[in-house]
Amino acid sequence: MVARIWSGVTRTEDADTYLTYLQRTGLAAYRATPGNRAAFAFRRRVNGGTEFLLLTLWDSTQAIAAFAGPDPDRAVFYPDDDRFLVERGERVDHFDVVFASGDEVTRTVDACGTGIGRE
């Protein structure tokens, strides 16, 4: 299993609207892509803005490429992202998932047949 991580920052007054937009675009696209196991969106206020961190879990790098295209380390953007994002990561980070804990997380990881996630 592979984790994909991206972050960007909006103006705080745009945070709720951006989250709604994100649910219709990127988060929906993640979940519609075969091989996506989970999608998480986190946010926090920082330096007068609101930072969003997206964490997705994937079966494989091939599944990520099906979502992201030929350069899976490049972030995927949507038409109105320029309207909302005052900072954004152009690249994403990928990590192999080597441990997971918690009932729902463990079920997700176990469904991938990785053998990890059990304490």
C-alpha positions as CSV (number, residue, x, y, z in Angstrom):
1,M,0.0,0.0,0.0
2,V,1.2,3.5,-0.9
3,A,0.3,6.8,0.8
4,R,0.1,9.9,-1.3
5,I,0.3,13.3,0.5
6,W,-0.3,16.8,-0.8
7,S,-0.9,20.2,0.8
8,G,-2.1,23.6,-0.1
9,V,-3.2,26.8,1.6
10,T,-6.4,28.9,1.1
11,R,-7.5,32.2,2.6
12,T,-9.3,31.4,5.8
13,E,-12.5,33.0,4.5
14,D,-12.4,30.6,1.5
15,A,-11.8,27.4,3.5
16,D,-15.3,26.1,3.7
17,T,-16.0,26.9,0.0
18,Y,-12.8,25.2,-1.0
19,L,-13.6,22.1,1.0
20,T,-16.9,21.8,-0.8
21,Y,-15.2,22.3,-4.1
22,L,-12.5,19.8,-3.2
23,Q,-15.2,17.2,-2.3
24,R,-16.6,17.6,-5.9
25,T,-13.3,17.5,-7.6
26,G,-10.1,15.9,-6.2
27,L,-11.7,13.8,-3.4
28,A,-14.4,12.5,-5.7
29,A,-11.7,11.7,-8.4
30,Y,-9.6,9.8,-5.8
31,R,-12.5,7.7,-4.7
32,A,-13.6,7.0,-8.3
33,T,-10.1,5.7,-9.3
34,P,-9.7,1.9,-9.0
35,G,-7.0,1.1,-6.5
36,N,-7.8,4.0,-4.2
37,R,-8.5,2.6,-0.7
38,A,-9.1,5.8,1.3
39,A,-9.0,9.5,1.1
40,F,-8.5,11.8,4.1
41,A,-8.7,15.6,4.1
42,F,-7.2,17.6,7.1
43,R,-7.2,21.3,7.6
44,R,-5.8,23.8,10.2
45,R,-5.4,27.5,10.5
46,V,-1.8,28.7,9.9
47,N,-0.3,32.2,9.5
48,G,-3.6,33.9,8.5
49,G,-4.7,31.1,6.1
50,T,-6.1,27.6,6.2
51,E,-3.8,24.7,5.2
52,F,-5.3,21.6,3.7
53,L,-3.4,18.3,3.8
54,L,-4.7,15.4,1.6
55,L,-3.7,11.9,2.4
56,T,-4.8,9.0,0.2
57,L,-4.1,5.3,0.3
58,W,-3.5,3.3,-2.8
59,D,-3.0,-0.3,-3.7
60,S,0.0,0.4,-5.9
61,T,2.0,3.0,-7.8
62,Q,0.2,1.9,-10.9
63,A,-3.2,2.8,-9.3
64,I,-1.7,6.3,-8.5
65,A,-0.5,6.7,-12.1
66,A,-4.1,5.9,-13.2
67,F,-5.2,8.9,-11.2
68,A,-2.3,11.3,-11.6
69,G,-1.0,10.5,-15.1
70,P,2.5,9.7,-16.4
71,D,4.2,11.8,-13.7
72,P,2.7,10.5,-10.5
73,D,4.9,12.8,-8.4
74,R,3.2,15.8,-9.9
75,A,0.1,17.2,-8.1
76,V,-3.2,17.2,-9.9
77,F,-5.1,20.5,-10.1
78,Y,-8.6,21.5,-11.1
79,P,-9.9,24.6,-12.9
80,D,-10.8,26.7,-9.9
81,D,-7.8,25.8,-7.8
82,D,-6.1,29.0,-8.8
83,R,-9.1,30.9,-7.4
84,F,-8.7,29.3,-4.0
85,L,-5.1,28.4,-3.4
86,V,-2.6,31.0,-2.2
87,E,0.1,28.4,-1.7
88,R,0.2,24.9,-3.2
89,G,2.6,22.0,-3.5
90,E,3.3,21.3,-7.1
91,R,4.7,17.9,-6.2
92,V,3.3,15.2,-3.9
93,D,5.1,12.8,-1.5
94,H,4.7,9.1,-1.6
95,F,5.4,6.7,1.2
96,D,5.1,2.9,1.5
97,V,2.7,2.1,4.4
98,V,4.6,-0.1,6.8
99,F,2.3,0.0,9.8
100,A,-1.3,0.9,10.5
101,S,-3.4,0.7,13.7
102,G,-7.1,1.3,14.4
103,D,-10.1,-0.8,13.4
104,E,-11.0,1.1,10.2
105,V,-7.4,1.7,9.1
106,T,-6.5,-2.0,9.8
107,R,-9.5,-3.2,7.7
108,T,-8.4,-0.9,4.8
109,V,-4.8,-2.1,5.0
110,D,-5.8,-5.7,5.4
111,A,-8.0,-5.5,2.3
112,C,-4.9,-4.7,0.3
113,G,-3.3,-8.0,1.4
114,T,-0.2,-6.3,2.6
115,G,0.1,-8.3,5.9
116,I,0.8,-5.1,7.8
117,G,-1.5,-3.3,10.3
118,R,-1.7,-6.0,13.0
119,E,-0.3,-5.2,16.4
